[in-house]
């Protein structure tokens, strides 16, 4: 097993939008090794000029944890080349299995690291915003194990952030509706994010510290999906309306 070789394979799959087999046989990794692959994977993006701008949380749904047989969240890194302009458009040919899910985004105003309380976490937040994450597993048939998905940067591929709001905005149980071309495709509540999104922020500080990192001022934290992910298709306007947070939107280009 070679960390650099696996990271290069996963990076190539993302760059060329071509599915790659799961990490089996000589390429099988432990969870610890998967995070090492993820770190190496991000170095390829940085070498191409991207910057790390934050992190995203995964498995923030208790049901998803149970489904995957895990008792903790996972996380991945957000880079500047993944940032989609609000109201902008993306080409689905740049992805393998693109799906979208509604999220809450935190903007850090102070450094946050290690084991913290919810109050300490909120005190470090500068602003909150509605967000959408485009996820895209690079593995064939969207099938993967826990270490597989961690190595693949927790399936993170793109994100859109809406207007910023006060950091003391109550995020615990905000209703939301995600629509394609004005037709609802998913409805839910921010309560689906661990009961309250701030709990995802607390976990983000802890898990990042385990890898020797901190949530730095100016960085973003995507708190995790508030609904199941919905498969994207060409030529649709994607919008999510959040109670008290407004909306966030982008479009997918039509096939030529």
C-alpha positions in Angstrom: 0.0 0.0 0.0 1.4 3.4 -1.0 -0.2 6.6 0.2 1.2 8.8 -2.6 0.1 6.3 -5.3 -3.4 6.0 -4.1 -3.8 9.8 -3.7 -2.5 10.3 -7.2 -5.1 7.8 -8.5 -8.0 9.5 -6.7 -6.8 12.9 -7.8 -6.7 11.8 -11.4 -10.2 10.3 -11.1 -11.5 13.7 -9.9 -9.5 15.8 -12.5 -10.6 13.6 -15.4 -14.1 12.8 -14.0 -13.5 9.1 -14.5 -14.6 6.5 -11.9 -12.0 4.4 -10.2 -12.3 1.1 -8.4 -12.7 0.9 -4.7 -9.5 0.6 -2.5 -9.1 -3.2 -2.2 -6.2 -5.6 -2.2 -2.9 -3.9 -2.0 -4.7 -0.5 -2.0 -6.9 -1.3 1.0 -6.4 1.3 3.8 -7.3 1.7 7.4 -9.1 4.8 8.5 -5.9 6.4 9.8 -4.2 5.7 6.4 -7.3 7.0 4.6 -6.8 10.4 6.3 -3.1 10.3 5.2 -4.3 9.7 1.6 -6.7 12.6 1.9 -3.9 15.0 3.1 -1.8 13.9 0.2 -4.7 14.2 -2.2 -5.1 17.9 -1.2 -1.4 18.6 -1.9 -2.1 17.9 -5.5 -4.8 20.6 -5.6 -2.6 23.0 -3.8 0.2 22.3 -6.3 -2.2 23.4 -9.0 -2.9 26.7 -7.3 -5.8 26.0 -5.0 -5.9 26.9 -1.3 -7.5 25.1 1.6 -10.4 27.3 2.8 -12.1 25.1 5.3 -13.5 21.7 6.1 -16.7 19.7 5.6 -18.3 17.3 7.9 -19.8 14.0 6.9 -22.1 11.4 8.5 -23.8 14.0 10.6 -27.0 12.0 10.4 -27.4 9.4 13.1 -29.2 7.2 10.6 -26.2 7.4 8.2 -23.8 6.5 11.0 -25.9 3.4 11.8 -26.0 2.5 8.1 -22.2 2.7 7.8 -21.7 1.0 11.2 -19.7 3.9 12.6 -19.9 5.9 15.8 -18.2 9.1 14.8 -18.3 11.7 12.0 -15.8 12.0 9.2 -14.5 15.1 7.6 -12.8 16.4 4.4 -11.1 19.5 3.2 -12.6 22.4 1.2 -10.4 24.0 -1.3 -10.8 27.3 -3.2 -11.2 25.5 -6.6 -14.3 23.8 -5.2 -16.1 27.1 -4.4 -19.0 27.7 -6.8 -20.3 31.3 -7.1 -23.8 31.8 -5.6 -26.2 31.9 -8.5 -23.5 30.6 -10.8 -23.4 27.4 -12.9 -21.5 24.2 -13.1 -20.9 21.6 -15.9 -21.8 18.1 -14.8 -19.3 16.7 -17.2 -16.7 17.8 -14.6 -18.1 15.2 -12.1 -18.6 11.5 -11.9 -21.7 11.0 -9.8 -22.8 14.5 -8.8 -25.4 15.0 -6.1 -26.4 17.9 -4.0 -27.4 18.4 -0.4 -28.4 21.4 1.8 -26.0 22.4 4.5 -25.3 25.2 7.0 -22.0 27.0 6.7 -20.0 28.6 9.6 -17.4 31.3 9.0 -14.8 31.2 11.7 -13.9 34.5 13.4 -11.5 33.1 16.0 -9.2 30.0 16.1 -10.9 26.9 17.4 -9.1 23.7 18.2 -9.5 20.5 20.2 -12.2 19.6 22.7 -14.5 22.6 23.0 -18.0 23.2 24.3 -20.9 24.4 22.1 -20.7 27.8 23.7 -17.0 28.0 23.0 -17.6 26.9 19.4 -20.3 29.6 18.9 -18.1 32.2 20.4 -15.5 31.6 17.7 -18.1 32.0 14.8 -18.2 35.3 12.9 -21.2 34.5 10.7 -23.5 31.7 9.5 -25.0 31.1 6.0 -27.2 28.7 4.0 -25.2 26.5 1.8 -25.3 23.7 -0.8 -22.7 21.0 -1.2 -22.0 19.1 -4.4 -20.8 15.6 -3.5 -19.3 13.3 -6.0 -17.8 9.9 -5.1 -15.0 9.1 -7.5 -15.6 5.3 -7.0 -17.3 3.1 -9.5 -21.1 2.9 -9.0 -21.0 5.3 -6.0 -20.0 2.3 -3.8 -17.4 2.7 -1.1 -16.3 1.6 2.4 -15.7 4.1 5.3 -11.9 4.3 4.6 -12.6 4.7 0.9 -14.8 7.7 1.3 -12.4 9.4 3.8 -9.5 8.9 1.3 -11.7 10.4 -1.4 -12.0 13.7 0.6 -15.3 12.6 2.0 -16.8 12.9 -1.5 -16.6 16.6 -1.4 -16.5 18.3 -4.8 -18.1 21.7 -4.7 -20.0 24.1 -2.5 -22.1 27.2 -2.7 -22.5 29.7 0.1 -25.4 32.1 0.5 -25.7 35.4 2.3 -24.1 35.7 5.7 -26.1 36.2 8.9 -25.4 37.0 12.5 -23.4 34.3 14.4 -26.1 34.2 17.1 -28.8 33.1 14.6 -30.7 30.1 16.1 -29.9 27.2 13.8 -31.4 24.4 15.8 -34.6 23.6 13.9 -34.9 25.6 10.7 -37.1 24.2 8.0 -35.8 24.0 4.5 -36.9 23.1 1.0 -34.5 22.2 -1.9 -36.0 22.5 -5.4 -35.0 21.8 -9.0 -36.7 24.3 -11.4 -39.1 25.3 -8.7 -40.2 21.8 -7.8 -39.4 20.5 -4.4 -37.0 17.5 -4.4 -36.1 17.4 -0.7 -37.5 18.9 2.5 -36.1 18.8 6.0 -34.8 20.7 9.0 -31.4 21.7 10.3 -32.2 19.6 13.3 -31.2 16.6 11.2 -27.6 17.8 11.6 -26.8 16.1 14.9 -29.9 17.7 16.5 -28.2 21.1 16.2 -25.5 22.2 13.6 -23.3 23.6 16.4 -22.6 20.0 17.4 -21.0 19.4 14.0 -18.8 22.5 14.6 -17.7 21.0 18.0 -16.8 17.7 16.3 -15.0 19.6 13.5 -12.7 21.2 16.0 -12.0 17.9 17.7 -11.5 15.8 14.6 -9.3 18.4 12.9 -7.1 18.6 16.0 -6.6 14.8 15.8 -4.9 15.4 12.5 -2.9 18.3 13.8 -5.1 21.0 12.4 -7.3 23.8 13.7 -10.2 25.8 12.5 -8.5 29.1 11.7 -10.1 32.6 11.4 -11.6 33.1 8.0 -12.0 29.4 7.3 -15.4 27.8 6.5 -17.0 24.7 8.1 -19.8 22.9 6.3 -21.8 21.3 9.1 -23.2 18.3 7.2 -26.3 17.4 5.2 -29.7 18.3 6.4 -31.4 15.9 3.9 -30.5 13.0 1.8 -28.4 13.9 -1.3 -30.3 14.3 -4.6 -28.8 13.3 -7.9 -28.1 16.3 -10.2 -29.1 16.4 -13.9 -28.1 18.8 -16.7 -30.0 22.1 -17.2 -31.7 22.6 -13.8 -31.9 25.5 -11.4 -31.1 24.3 -7.9 -32.3 26.4 -5.0 -32.7 25.8 -1.3 -34.9 28.0 0.9 -34.0 28.1 4.6 -36.2 29.4 7.3 -34.6 32.6 8.7 -31.6 32.2 6.5 -32.9 33.0 3.0 -31.9 31.0 0.0 -28.8 29.7 -1.9 -28.8 28.7 -5.5 -26.8 27.6 -8.6 -27.5 26.0 -12.0 -26.3 23.1 -14.0 -25.5 23.7 -17.6 -27.5 22.0 -20.3 -25.8 19.2 -22.4 -24.6 20.4 -25.8 
